[in-house]
């Protein structure tokens, strides 16, 4: 199927592969040793047969047709449960397939290759005073990976990433290149966004953009009981609010600190347009180690956060959106690692869920460092939606030892949290460790049956695999 920008795309891809003596597949085909693929946590190593690093769609298309076995797909490798790899597969590292295909500042749209990071988009659009409409809180993720998990961020009223995706280009398991949107191949579009690479390999993404703006941070302590009402009145009901989250801190996880960023005409307190690349975050690493390992760490955390949040801050929207995951990295992952989980609960069940969640986090000594509350309207587009209704989102950030016994303990309390979420009509997020039972997965995502039916149609040989789909499908 031909895209209206096909000539431009073909020209750019030709430039991208000029000078390459051989394809990555040919280079790696001579290597008889398996390649170990892991994610950022270091907890989920998977031995694959080969690794391909394509730089153009036609190169990828040829490799898919030539490879006889299973295929797996990886981007920034921030999914945390084996979603990026499958044993003995051809692992396709998408990070080399990057760059802008087309950009139209007037219509506020951009089309990029799937391996492009959000930060690279920001570099391209910031001079035009434009911003990404929806993305994660950190800019290191690849666009294709973000679409595959249907991510979200702190953008008030925007919800899931699918709400800013106009179109996708995919390579199907038979090597065919297709265009998918709400109007064209709509069934593929709905299932591929949040489909974790189970149906096709996303190679291009077309996105809506918004205007850049100066934003001011406003911090307020809100009682847990009042938070949903306050949020609806003061955040969702205020068109000036661009970003918002509320933090729940240990040990009790019951006192929200609301952090909002509002449009303003005030002068910026930091003149930088984007967070510089390559900064060192030794101080942040030392603080996170201290609050998670030393006696009285919670008190130290409160003091550090208060000192930071009390400072006036007016920045460009793109600056706040270009945060680097390096600021979250531990000094070492040799003994402990840092992991995320996320739960989505209907707004009516906010209080009941928070009380039960807090009880589990305290009782099970989970090593939780923070729970960040966000909000999302219902997602009526994607098939495997995590927000079938309006939800509050609870992002759990925790520290875990790298031992098997620590993983077993985490699995036990994770299943307890998943069960609490299901009991309150919610769903859990799939990019994280595969601790949920098959029954819990089926109850959380009843649409999986439709996904399986479409996968059988598009991928009858079950070539597109990863540890997530191996476990639950």
N, C-alpha and C positions, 0 to 999 in steps of 0.2 A: 504494500500500500504506500502510495507516494505522499509525502508531506509537502506542503506548499513551500517550505524552506529547504527542499531536498538538494537543490543545486548548491546553495550556500553551505549546507552541511557537508556535502560530498567534497567541496573545495577545501573546507577547513580540515576535514579528516585526512585528505591527501597531504596537506601541509604537515599534519601531526605525525604521519608515518614516514615522511621523507627522510632518507638517510638510514633507515633501519635495515640492517643486513639480513636479519632473519626475524621471524616472529617469536614471541616469548614461548609459544607452545613448542616450536621446533627446538628452541634452546633447552627447554626443560625436559623434552621427550627423551633426551639422551641420559637423563639422570634417573637411575634405577632406584634410588633411595627415596623413601617416603618423606614428605614434608610435614612438619608439625605446625598446625595452625592453632593459635590461641587468641583469646580476647583480652581486654584490658585488665581484667581481674587476675589473669594467670591461672584460673581454677578449672579451665575447660579445654585442655589440649586434645586435638583431634588429628590423627595421622591421615593425611590425604595422599593420593597417588601422585599427583602433579599439581603445579601451581602455574596459572596463566596470568599474565599482567598485560591485558590488551590496551592499546591506545586509540583504537578506532572500532566502530561498530562492525564494519565488514570483516575485520580481523577476528572479532569475537564470533560473528556469525559463522565463519569458516571453521573455527575451532569447535563450536557446538556441533556442527554437522560431522566433523571428523572424529570426535571423541565418542567411543562406543558405550561408555558407562555413565555413572552418576555424575551430576554437576552440583557444585555448591558455590555460593556467592558471598563475598565479603567486601566491606567498605572500610570505614574508620575503625571497625572492630570494637565498638562500644556496647553492642549487645553482649549479655553476660551469662549465657547459658548454652552455648554451642549452636546458636542460630546461624552462624556464619560458615559452618563446615559439616561435612559428613565423611565417615570413614571411606577411604579408597576412592574418593571422588576426584574429579578435576576441579580444583578450587580456583575460582576466578576472582582475582584481586582487582576491584574496579577502580582503584585510586588513580591509575594512569589514564583512564578514560575520562578526562576532565576538560573543562574550558567552556566558554560561552559560545553558544551556537547563534543566538540572535537576541538582541536587546532593543526594546522600543520604549524610550523614556516617556514619550507622549501617551502611550496606552498603559504605561506602568506594568509592563510584562517583560519577562526574561525567560529564555530557554537555554538550559545548560546540560552538559553531559553528566551522567549519574555520579561519577567520581568526584565531581566538583564539591568543595567544601563551602559551607555557608560563609565562612570568612572570605573566601575568594570572590563570592558574589558581592559581599560588602565592599571589597576593594574596588570592584567594578562600578557599583552603583552609587557609592557615597559622593563622588564628585558631581553627580546629578541630583543631589539632595533627595535621594530615595532610599528606602529601607525594605528589608524583608518583611512580609506581612505576618507570617507565622513560622517559627522555628523553635528549637530547643533553647534553653537558657545559655548554652555554650556553643561556640561557633566552629568547633573542630569537626563536627559530624559531616559525612558526605550526604548530599541531597538524595541520592538513590537509596541509601540506607535509611534515611529519615522517612522517606515515602514508604518504604517496605514495612516500617513499624508504625506508620501513621502517628508520628510524634505530635507533641503539643508543647507549649511554653507558658509564659506568664501573660500572654496577650489577652486582655480583657474582652470577653464576648466573642473571641475568634474561634476557640475550640481546636479541633483536630486539624492537622496539616492538610488533609484532603480539601478543606474549605478554601485553600489558596492554590490548589493544583488545577491547572486548566487541561493539561494533556500529558500523556506519557508515550514514549516509544519503548517497545519491548522486543527482545529476541525470544521467541518461543522455543520449546525444547526440540522442535523439528528444524530449527534454524531460520524460520520465517520471521521477518521484521514486520511488526504491526504498530499502528498508531491507535491509541485508545483515549477516549475522553467521555464526557457525559453524553455526547451525541453520537460518537463513533465507537463501536466495540464497547459499549457501555458496561456490559457484564464483566468483561476483562478489567476495565478501569476500576469498577467497584471492588473487585476481588483482589487486584494487584496492590492497591493502596491498603497497607496493613496485612498483606499476604505473605510477608517474610520469604520472598523469593520462591514460593511454591508453584507459581504458574508460569512465570517468565522472568527474564533478566532485564530489569529496567536499565535502559541505556541513555534516555534523555527525559528531561522533565521541564514542563512549561509552567511558570509560576506567576501569580499576581504579586505586585509590589505595592508599597504605600509610601507616603512622603516621610522624609526624615524630619525630626523636630527636636527642640530642646525640651528636656524633661527634668522635673524636680522630684527628689525623693522626699516622701512624707512618711514618717514612722509613728505608729500609735499602738499602744497596748489595749487590747480588747478582751473583754471577758469571753470565756468559751460559750456561755449560754447566749450571749448577745451577738456573737460573730455572724451567723447567717443573716440575721436581720440587718445588721450594720453593713455587711457586704452588699446586700441587695440595694440598700439606700445610698451608701456613700461611694461604692466602687462601681457596681454594675449600672447604677443610676446616674453616674457622673461621666459625661462624654469626654472629659478632659483626662481621665485615667487611661494610660496606655498599658502599663504593666502592673501586675499585683501578685503578691503571694503573702502567706502568713506562716510564720515559723512556730513550731511546737518544739520545745527543748527538754532534754532530760533534767531531772529524773521523772517528772510527773506528766509531761506532755499534755498539759491542760491549760496553758496560758498563752494564747496566740499573740505574737508580735506581728502586726500588719505592716507590710512595706509596700507602698504604692509609688508609682512614678507618674506624674501629671505633666501634661503639656504646659509650658510656661514661656513668657517673654523675657524672663530674667537672664542676665549674662551667665555664661557657663563658669563653673568653679574649676573645671579642668578643661583646658583648651584642646585636648587631643580628640580627634574625630573618631578614631578607632583605638582599641587596646593594642599597643605595639606587639608585634610578634616576637617570640623568643625571650620574653622576660623570665627572670628567675624568681621563684616563689619560695625561697628558703624560709622566710619568716612565717608564711602561711603553713608550710609543712611542719615547722616546729610547733606552732600553735595547735594544729590538729592532732599531732602526736601527744602533746601535753594534756589536752582536754580528754583524750581517750585512754590515756595510760596512767596519769598521775593521780594520787588522792586529791580530792577537791577540784578535779578537772572541770566539773560542771560550773563551779563558781568562777573559775578562770574564764571559761567560755562566755559566761554572762557579762563579765567585766570587759572582755575584748569586744564582744558584739556591741555592747552599749557605747563604748568609746568610738567605734566606727560609725554606728548608725546615728549617733548624736551630731556628727559633723554635717554641716550644710552641704548639699550636693546638687548641682545642676549640670547635667551632661547632655551630650547628643544621644539621641536614641540609638544610633549605630554604635556608639561607644559601649553602652550598657548591653547591647546585643552581641558584641564581639568578644565576650569573656572567653578565656582559654581554660580548657580542662586541666592544664598543667597546674593551675592554682588549687586543684582538688587532689593532686597526686600525692601519695605518701612519700616519705623519704626513701622507703624501700618496701617492696612487696614480698620479701623473703620470708617473713614470719607472719605478717598480717596483710590483709588486702581490704579494699573498700568496695562496697557493693550497693546497688540500689534495688528497691522493689517499689511497686506502685499499685494503689488500689483506688477504684472509682465507685463512689457511693451516691445514690440519689439524694438530692438536697434535703428531702424530708427526713432522711435517716442520719443526718449529720451527727447529732448529739449522741445517739445510741451507739453509733459506730465508733466515734472517738473515745467514748468511755471504755468500750470493750478493747479497742486497739491499745489504749494506754495501759490497761490492765495486763494485757499480754506482753507488751514491751517491758514493763517493770518486772512482772513475775518470772519471765523467762530469761531475764538478764541478756538481752539480745545484742548488746553493744551498739544500740541505736544512738547516733550522734545528732540526728535532726529529723523532723518530719515537716515537709513543706506543703502547705495547702494551696492548691490552685482551684480553678473552676473551669468548666466547659459546658457549652450548650449541647443539646443532643446532636449526634452525628447520624444523619439519615441517608448518607451516601455510601460509605464503605461497608462491605459485607461483614467482615469480622470487626464490627465496631466495638470499642470499649466504652462508648457513651450512647447507649440506645435511648437514654433520657438525659435530662440536665443533671450534671453530677458535680460533686466536689472531688478533687483529685488529691490523694495523699501520697507524697513521694517520700519514701523512707530511705535514709542514708545511714548505713551501718558499717561497723568494722568487724572483721571476722578473721580468726586465725586460719592458716592455710592447711591445717591438718584434716584428716578424714573424720575424726571425731567431732571437730568443729562444724564441718559440713553436715554431718548427721544431726547435730543439735539444731542447726539452722533450718534444716529440712522440717524438723518437727514443729518448731514454732511458726515457720512459714505456712505450713498446712493449717495451723490453727488460725492464722490471720486470714488466709484465703476462705476458710469456712465461715469466719465471722463476716467477711465481705459478702459472701453468697447469702448468708442468713439475712442480711440487710438489703438484699436486692441489688447488689453491686457486682462488679467484675474486677479481676486482677489483670495486670498488664503482662504481655507475653515476652518482652525482650530480655527478661531476667532469668535467673537460674531455674531449672526445670524441676522444682520441688513439688509442685501441685500434682495431685493424683490424676489419673485419666478421667475418673468420675468428676472431679472438680473442674477439669478443663471442659468437659462436655456440658456441665451445668452452667459454666460461665459463658461459653460460646456455643449455643445451640445451632448457630448458623454454620458451624463447621461441616455439617452434612451437605449443605449447598456447595461449600468450598470444595469438598471431596468430589462431588459430582462434576464440577467444572474442571477440576484437576484431571480427572479420568478422561475428560474430553480433550483437554489441551496437552496433557502429559501422560498418555496411556502407558508409557513405559516407566513411569515414576522416576524420571531421570533427575529432576530438580529436588534435591534433598538437603536436609540439615538435621541437627540433633533434635530440634523442636518438633519438626514434622515426623521424624522417625519415632519419637516417643508417643505422640498423641494421635497421629493418623495411621 
